[in-house]
Amino acid sequence: MTKKHQAQFVFYYLLSLISLGAMAIGTGIIVFEVLDKVFINVSNSYFSMQALKTAFSTLLISTPIYYICSHLLSKNIKKGDLSLESSLRKWLIYLILLVTSVVMLVWLVSILNSFLNGEMTIKFILKALTALIISAMIFSYYLYNIRQKVAKKKDKIKSIFFIASLVLIVFALGLAVVNMESPQTTREKKIDEKILRDFDNINMNVNMYYNDNEKLPESLEQLKGDSDLNKYPNSTVSLEDIDYNKLSETEYELCADFKTSNLDDENTNLRYGINRLHDSGYQCLEQEFMKFK
């Protein structure tokens, strides 16, 4: 094997290592996030749409890279350019097994730690099974590779591994697609989240106004004071699309036109409380008043 071939094979193995790690982590995160969505747990593990989308993108990009690298390595082995007994090949395969072991060890420790911190038993079992299945497939495939003595033109065992891994990946991608929201919905939700952040900023300034003046403002314009500069911090939100209604001497509500509904989002309810839940369309949310001492 020439030095040129050595560099080429090192590149293929290292790229396959990186893409394999991305595939394993992406598949695991997709399954974990779907479990967090199905099994709502107040004490632990909230569902993250962003994590699901990142895992989906990672898996979709890394999968063809890994299979291409594996195909090129197998092709060179069959041609005789890369020997099955090559020490370089064995070192690189052991490196893949080492990195996989570390990743899976950290993964299992994290899963067990979540269970000890109150995660549901069924969710813990399913997550642990997912991690064990992924690690078992990787280890069995590469242990078979390192023990292989003769290059076969048609290797049934490798074909089985290929089909099994492809089925698992397609299953994970399908889970992600079913549970992911569309880019349009994401854009609309970001607009609604901006409105809720504006509500929070207005809330802070209304409370500060009350503690300075012992009454609620009649309108949001009073928060700006007598000058062109805002009197109170964080009152830099646009007030054009937000309505303020004074309900009593100590109660008020903020209204805006929301593009989406988060009433079915259990994670929002658990994290932020009912004063952030809204339907689509024009909605008024009664705000929590906090009197400073």
C-alpha positions in Angstrom: 0.0 0.0 0.0 1.5 3.3 -1.1 1.6 6.5 1.0 -1.0 7.9 -1.3 -3.3 5.0 -0.5 -2.6 5.2 3.2 -3.7 8.9 3.3 -6.7 8.1 1.2 -7.8 5.2 3.5 -7.2 7.3 6.6 -9.4 10.0 5.2 -12.2 7.5 4.4 -12.1 5.9 7.8 -12.0 9.1 9.7 -14.8 10.6 7.7 -16.8 7.4 8.2 -16.1 7.7 11.9 -17.4 11.2 12.1 -20.5 10.5 9.9 -21.2 7.3 11.9 -21.1 9.2 15.2 -23.5 11.8 13.7 -25.8 9.1 12.5 -25.9 7.3 15.9 -26.4 10.5 17.8 -29.0 11.9 15.3 -31.0 8.6 15.4 -30.9 8.5 19.2 -31.9 12.1 19.7 -34.9 11.7 17.3 -36.1 8.8 19.3 -35.5 10.5 22.6 -37.3 13.7 21.6 -40.3 11.8 20.3 -40.4 9.9 23.7 -40.3 13.2 25.5 -43.2 14.4 23.4 -45.3 11.3 24.0 -44.5 10.8 27.7 -44.9 14.3 29.3 -42.9 14.4 32.5 -43.2 17.4 34.8 -39.9 16.8 36.6 -37.6 16.1 33.7 -36.9 16.0 29.9 -39.0 18.6 28.0 -39.6 18.0 24.3 -37.5 20.3 22.1 -38.6 20.9 18.5 -35.2 22.5 17.7 -33.3 19.4 18.9 -35.6 17.2 16.8 -34.9 19.3 13.7 -31.2 19.4 14.3 -31.1 15.6 14.7 -33.1 15.2 11.5 -30.8 17.4 9.5 -27.7 15.7 11.0 -29.0 12.2 10.2 -30.1 13.2 6.7 -26.7 14.6 5.8 -24.4 12.2 7.5 -26.1 9.0 6.3 -25.1 9.2 2.6 -21.6 10.3 3.5 -21.2 7.2 5.8 -22.5 4.8 3.2 -20.3 6.3 0.4 -17.2 6.0 2.6 -18.1 2.4 3.5 -18.6 1.6 -0.2 -15.3 3.0 -1.2 -13.4 1.1 1.5 -15.2 -2.1 0.6 -14.4 -1.5 -3.0 -10.7 -1.0 -2.3 -10.6 -4.2 -0.1 -12.1 -6.3 -2.9 -9.6 -4.8 -5.4 -6.7 -5.7 -3.1 -5.5 -2.1 -2.6 -6.4 -2.4 1.1 -5.5 -5.6 2.9 -7.8 -7.1 5.5 -4.7 -7.7 7.6 -3.4 -4.2 7.3 -2.4 -2.8 10.7 -3.6 0.7 9.5 -7.1 -0.7 8.9 -7.2 -2.5 12.3 -6.0 0.6 14.1 -8.6 2.8 12.5 -11.4 0.3 13.2 -10.4 0.1 16.8 -10.4 3.9 16.9 -14.0 3.8 15.7 -14.9 1.3 18.4 -13.2 3.4 21.0 -15.0 6.6 20.1 -18.3 4.7 19.8 -17.7 3.2 23.3 -17.1 6.6 24.8 -20.1 8.2 23.2 -22.4 5.3 24.2 -21.0 5.3 27.8 -21.7 9.0 28.2 -25.2 8.4 26.6 -26.1 5.6 29.0 -24.8 7.5 32.1 -27.0 10.5 31.0 -30.0 8.3 30.5 -29.6 6.6 33.9 -29.0 10.0 35.6 -32.3 11.3 34.1 -34.1 8.2 35.5 -32.6 8.8 39.0 -33.7 12.4 38.8 -37.4 11.4 38.3 -37.8 10.4 34.6 -40.7 8.0 33.9 -39.7 4.3 34.0 -41.2 3.5 30.6 -39.3 6.4 29.0 -36.1 5.3 30.7 -36.5 1.8 29.5 -37.2 2.8 25.9 -34.3 5.3 25.8 -31.9 2.7 27.2 -33.1 0.1 24.7 -32.5 2.6 21.9 -29.0 3.3 23.0 -28.2 -0.4 23.4 -29.6 -1.3 20.0 -27.6 1.4 18.2 -24.4 0.5 20.1 -24.9 -3.3 19.5 -25.3 -2.7 15.8 -22.1 -0.7 15.5 -20.0 -3.0 17.7 -21.2 -6.2 16.0 -20.6 -4.8 12.5 -17.1 -3.5 13.2 -16.1 -6.6 15.3 -17.1 -8.7 12.3 -15.0 -6.4 10.0 -11.9 -6.7 12.1 -12.2 -10.5 12.3 -12.8 -10.9 8.6 -10.0 -12.9 7.0 -11.2 -13.2 3.4 -12.8 -10.5 1.2 -16.1 -11.7 -0.3 -17.7 -10.4 -3.4 -21.1 -10.9 -1.9 -21.0 -10.7 1.9 -24.5 -11.7 3.3 -23.7 -10.6 6.8 -22.7 -7.1 5.6 -25.8 -7.0 3.5 -27.9 -7.8 6.6 -26.2 -5.0 8.6 -26.7 -2.6 5.7 -30.5 -3.4 5.5 -31.0 -3.3 9.3 -29.2 0.0 9.6 -31.1 1.5 6.7 -34.4 0.4 8.2 -33.5 2.0 11.5 -32.5 5.2 9.8 -35.6 5.4 7.7 -37.7 4.7 10.8 -36.0 7.5 12.7 -36.4 10.0 9.8 -40.0 9.0 9.5 -40.6 9.6 13.2 -39.0 13.1 12.8 -41.1 14.0 9.8 -44.3 13.0 11.5 -43.5 15.0 14.7 -41.8 18.0 13.1 -43.6 21.3 12.3 -43.3 22.9 8.9 -40.9 25.9 8.3 -43.9 28.1 7.9 -45.3 27.1 11.3 -41.9 27.7 12.8 -41.7 31.2 11.4 -45.2 32.0 12.7 -44.3 30.6 16.2 -41.2 32.8 16.3 -43.4 35.8 15.7 -45.7 34.7 18.5 -42.7 34.2 20.8 -41.6 37.7 20.1 -45.0 39.0 21.1 -44.8 37.0 24.4 -41.3 38.5 25.1 -42.7 41.9 24.4 -45.5 41.1 26.9 -42.8 40.2 29.5 -41.0 43.5 28.9 -44.2 45.5 29.2 -45.1 43.5 32.3 -41.9 44.5 34.0 -42.4 48.2 33.2 -46.0 48.2 34.3 -45.0 46.8 37.7 -42.2 49.4 38.0 -44.7 52.1 37.1 -47.1 50.9 39.7 -44.4 50.9 42.4 -43.4 54.4 41.5 -46.9 55.9 41.2 -49.0 53.5 43.3 -51.4 53.0 40.4 -51.5 51.3 37.0 -50.8 53.3 33.9 -53.9 54.3 31.9 -52.0 53.5 28.7 -48.7 52.1 27.6 -47.7 55.5 26.3 -47.3 56.6 30.0 -44.4 54.2 30.3 -42.3 56.5 28.0 -42.3 59.4 30.4 -42.0 63.1 29.3 -39.0 62.7 27.1 -38.4 61.0 23.8 -36.3 58.4 25.6 -38.1 55.6 27.5 -38.2 56.2 31.2 -38.2 52.5 32.1 -35.7 49.9 31.0 -36.7 47.1 28.6 -39.7 49.2 27.3 -38.2 49.3 23.8 -40.9 47.0 22.3 -43.2 48.2 19.5 -46.6 49.1 21.0 -48.4 49.4 17.7 -49.6 45.8 17.6 -50.2 45.3 21.4 -53.2 46.5 23.2 -53.3 47.3 27.0 -56.5 47.1 28.9 -56.8 48.1 32.5 -59.3 45.8 34.2 -59.2 47.2 37.7 -56.9 49.2 40.0 -54.5 46.2 40.2 -55.5 44.1 37.2 -54.8 44.4 33.5 -54.4 42.4 30.3 -52.3 42.6 27.1 -53.8 41.7 23.7 -52.3 40.9 20.4 -53.0 39.0 17.2 -51.3 35.6 17.4 -50.6 33.5 14.3 -50.6 30.1 16.0 -52.0 28.4 19.1 -50.0 26.8 21.9 -52.9 25.5 23.9 -52.0 21.9 23.0 -48.3 22.4 23.9 -48.0 20.7 27.3 -44.3 21.8 27.6 -45.3 25.5 27.3 -47.8 25.0 30.1 -45.3 23.2 32.3 -42.6 25.8 31.7 -44.3 29.1 31.7 -47.8 28.8 33.2 -51.3 29.6 31.8 -50.6 33.3 31.4 -48.6 32.5 28.3 -51.1 30.1 26.7 -53.0 31.5 23.7 -55.1 30.4 20.8 -54.6 31.7 17.2 -56.1 35.1 16.3 -56.7 38.1 18.5 -56.1 37.1 22.1 -56.1 38.9 25.5 -53.9 37.4 28.2 -54.4 38.5 31.8 -51.0 39.3 33.3 -49.6 38.6 36.7 -49.1 41.7 38.9 -46.1 41.8 41.2 -45.9 44.5 43.8 -42.4 45.1 44.9 -41.7 45.5 48.6 
